[in-house]
Amino acid sequence: MADSYRYRCGECGHHTSWGSESQGENAIEAHYRSRHPAVVPGGMVEFRKGSSGGGGGGCLLALGILVIILIIASRH
């Protein structure tokens, strides 16, 4: 489950490599700082199917998106 997350930029389509949730968050934030400095990080989180050992992938994706929204909101 360590490489189950990939983040996509909402501005240019750039995506991070598959990795842990924290690796993906750090990578997409670095991408936004270097490529889109005046834009609040956005985009989407992809969750690799079959890596959770069963159902629940949709809930984890929703949770990941919620975490990103909370991170963005806490920085303002």
C-alpha positions in Angstrom: 0.0 0.0 0.0 3.1 2.2 0.2 2.9 3.1 -3.5 -0.8 3.5 -3.9 -1.2 7.2 -4.4 -0.5 9.5 -7.4 -1.4 13.2 -7.5 -2.4 15.1 -10.7 -1.9 18.8 -11.2 -5.1 20.7 -11.9 -3.4 23.2 -14.1 -1.2 21.3 -16.5 -1.8 17.6 -16.2 1.5 16.8 -14.5 1.3 13.8 -12.3 3.6 12.5 -9.5 4.9 9.0 -9.6 3.1 6.3 -7.5 4.2 6.6 -3.9 2.9 7.0 -0.4 0.3 9.6 0.4 2.8 12.0 2.0 5.3 11.6 -0.8 2.6 12.5 -3.3 1.5 15.5 -1.3 5.0 16.8 -1.0 5.7 16.2 -4.7 2.6 18.0 -5.9 3.2 20.9 -3.6 6.7 21.3 -4.9 5.4 21.1 -8.4 2.9 24.0 -7.7 5.6 26.1 -6.0 7.9 25.8 -9.0 5.5 25.8 -12.0 2.4 27.6 -10.7 3.6 29.8 -7.8 0.5 32.1 -7.8 -2.0 29.2 -7.8 -3.4 27.4 -4.8 -2.6 23.6 -5.2 -5.4 21.6 -6.6 -5.9 18.7 -8.9 -6.8 15.2 -7.9 -5.6 12.1 -6.1 -5.5 8.8 -7.8 -5.6 5.6 -5.8 -4.2 2.4 -7.4 -6.9 -0.2 -7.6 -6.3 -3.6 -6.0 -3.7 -2.2 -3.5 -6.1 -1.9 -0.6 -6.7 -5.7 -0.4 -10.4 -5.3 -1.1 -13.2 -2.7 -1.4 -13.1 0.8 0.1 -10.9 2.5 -2.5 -13.6 5.1 -3.2 -13.7 6.0 0.5 -9.9 6.3 0.6 -9.9 8.5 -2.5 -12.6 10.8 -0.9 -10.6 10.9 2.3 -7.4 11.8 0.4 -9.2 14.7 -1.4 -10.6 15.8 2.0 -7.1 15.8 3.5 -5.8 17.9 0.6 -8.6 20.4 1.0 -7.9 20.7 4.7 -4.2 21.2 4.1 -4.9 24.0 1.6 -7.5 25.6 3.9 -5.1 25.5 6.9 -2.4 27.4 4.9 -4.5 30.5 4.5 
